[in-house]
């Protein structure tokens, strides 16, 4: 794996690790030069651009538990497929995700699966998310994960 592929793959996995740790500020910083799209080609209210909007999205939507500050989830990302253009400093990726959760009121289980379509760009030699579009494929019991 070349340096760019490793950096982008690590960025994909870092997103999951930070979100599961409840570090919304660090997750938001991953989108300093990017945005999260809740719906492919969706209306403006489904696009969260920049760290402040990404932070707001997670604080609005996700339950974080007082005892440890986490959502009590594990985002497992797999099947990462990369297409990198070193000349332009851009890249695309597709990957699957599977989210498990266990809370005092919910036994360990898969709560949602889906896939991501990501784009990336290099700024001053560092890879950043340009966009992340989330697709939900299967939904289980998300009552302990989402606020709505």
N, C-alpha and C positions, 0 to 999 in steps of 0.2 A: 504494500500500500504506500503510495507516495505521500509527501508531507501535506498536500492540500486535502487529499482523501482522508487522511488521519485527522486533520484539524476539523473538517466538516463533520465527520462521524462523531468525533468527541463533542462537538457542539450539539448535535442531535441528542446524544446521551446525557450531556450536562443539563439540558432543558428538563429531562425527566427526573434526574437526580435532585435538582434544585426545587422543582415543584413538589416532589414527594417530601422534601425536607421542610416545606412550608416557607421557603425563602422567596417570597413573591418579589421583593426588591431585586434580587439577583436574576430571577426569571425575566423580569421587565427589562433589565439592563441588556439582556441578550438581544433585545429588539431596539437598541439605540438607533440603529439604521434600518429598521424594518417594521413589520406589522404582522398581526394575526388576523386572518380572515375566518370568521365563523361560518361563512357560507360562500361557496365558490361563486364568484361574480355577484355577490350579494349587494344589497343596498348599503349606503354609507354607515348606517348604524350597526352593521355587522363587521365593520373593519376597525381594528384597534391599532393605530399607528403610534409608534414611539413608546418609550418606557412608561410615561404617566398613564396613557390610555390602556396599555397592557396590564399595568398594576391595577387600575380601576376595574378592568374586566374580571380579573381573578378575585379581587376582593368582593365584587358584586355577586359572582356566581358560585364560588367554591366555599364549602364549610371548612374552616380551620378550627381544630379542637384546642380548647384552653389548656389542657393538661400538658401538651407538648408542642402546640403551635403548628402541627402538621395536618394534612387532610386524611391521614391514616391510609394512604394509597401507595401502590407501587405501579408506576408506569413502565411496562416492559416493551421496549422498542426492538423490532426485528425486521428482517428482510430489507435492509437498507440497500437501495440501488442508487448509485451516484452517476451523474453526468457532469463532468467538470470541463470548463473551457479556460485553460490557463492563460491564453492570450488576452481575453477580455476580463478575466478575474471574476467570472460568474460561474454558478453551478446550480444544478437542480438535483433533487432527491425525492424518492418515494420510499415510504416505510410503513410498516404495520405498527399498531400499538394495541396492547391489552392491559387494562387497568384492573387491578385487584384492590380490594379494600376489606378491612376488618376493624370494627368499632366495638365498644361495649354492647351495643344493641344490634350489631350485624356480624354474623359469623363470616369468616374469610370466604370470599367469593369473587368471581369475575363480575364487574359491574358495567363495563363497556369495552367494546373493541371497535377498531376502525383503522383508518390510514391517514397519513399526512402526505401532502404535496408541498414541498419546500423549495424555495429559491434562496440563493446566497450570493453575496458579493464581497469582494476583498476591498478593504479600506486600509491604506497604509500598511499593507502586508498581512493584515489580520482578516480572517473570514468572519462574517456576520450573517445572521438571518436577514434576508430581504423580505421574504413573506413565508408564512406558514398557514396553509389552509387545512382545516380539520374536517375529516369526513367520519361520520358515525356509521358503523356497519351493523352492530348488534348492541342492544341496551338491556341491561339487567336492572337490579335494584339500585338506583342512584339517589334514593331518598336521603341517605346519610352523607352524600358527596356534594350534591348541588343544593343551592338555597331556594330554588324555584321548582 
